[in-house]
Amino acid sequence: MINDLVLFVDSEDTPRIPMQSFNDVIQIRVVGVPGPIYRGHIEAFQQLSKILLFIVVVLSIGRVYKIATTNQTGDSGRRISTTNAQSDGTTASRERT
């Protein structure tokens, strides 16, 4: 535990503490305090892993069931008629299904 806390103030009145004291302070377990830094990194990595796993599962389900990646559904059963102008002044019409 910390017996003495030393606080230094530099010429610009910025409070500073020694590095060893800082390392000792961040290891103190108090309710509501983040605690050791490595714990935060482990929790962040766990949350990132869950997100990545979710994305992989969603993408694999989409691939198995052939779900489109855009909101365009492709062939919806309706006919699309297009008209093209030809060089001789006539028009050609074709239908797509």
Secondary structure by P-SEA (a helix, b strand, c coil): cccbbbbbbccccbbbbcaaaaaaaaacccccccccaaaaaaaaaaaaaaaaaaaaaaaaaaaaaccccccccccccbbbbbbbbccccbbbbbbcc
